Amino acid sequence: MDKITLSAINKLKAESKKFSVLTAYDSTFAQIISEAGVEILLVGDSLGMVVQGRDSTVPVTMNDMIYHTRAVAKGNRGSLIMADMPFMSYATEEDTLTNAAQLMQAGAHIVKLEGGDWLNKTVSRLTQSGIPVCAHIGLTPQSVNKLGGYRVQGRDQQDAQNLVEDALALERAGADILLMECIPGALATQITQQLSIPTIGIGAGSGTDAQVLVLHDMLGIATDYSPRFVKNFLVETGNIQEAIAAYDRAVKTGTFPGPEHCY
Ligand code: KIV
């Protein structure tokens, strides 16, 4: 496929074409996923759980993220690589710039940070420095200890309004993409319609511009409980390459997620 840039992603949004995102943590899967036509490879800090066997993303370090981003960059065949900034790696301005630069030098094309409008200054500094940013709102797993568990966010009116305001503020601050995790589908659709930047959803219904899943979840090989928004694509295809291609097709044609995967 042609090399996917941020401009290519913005063009898909302008043409109302859906695009797909999948996590990748190593070179072999990066190649398979990229060759299947998935536009964005997310080097997610979910690797703490599915690769390292931890019970949250909190222990993931910058060195872990650099190691996996380098591996994904080796196998990539033209997708855009998004890398997560791990827990506390963007707590100060100096740390943010140093750590984001390391991920870009490891092969990322865009970094992802979790949080609301309190990240505005951070997002502005990064984008002014030439580093594209995806802001991640809703269920933000790095804050699991503060949130008290992995729960759907934005269910009551005030929380929903706060998420709308966070999204608008982050776009104004310069965020290039917004990712929404585990929020009601109607709210994610409303936010997508109010923004001009592309949105990615996970457990956020079918109204976002793109979908993301954790690779191990969509292959049905994650050992823990499977959330409602996950679909196992391996069970219907019996082959890893086919499962990833089926996911990509389902996202692009709008058949995934279905109502059974939404809140
Ligand atoms: O770390 C990750 O894989 C993520 C997705 C769950 C969106 O952030």
Boltz pocket constraint, residues with backbone or C-beta under 6 A from the ligand:
constraints:
  - pocket:
      binder: B
      contacts: [[A, 23], [A, 42], [A, 43], [A, 44], [A, 45], [A, 46], [A, 47], [A, 84], [A, 179], [A, 181], [A, 202], [A, 212], [A, 214]]
      max_distance: 6.0
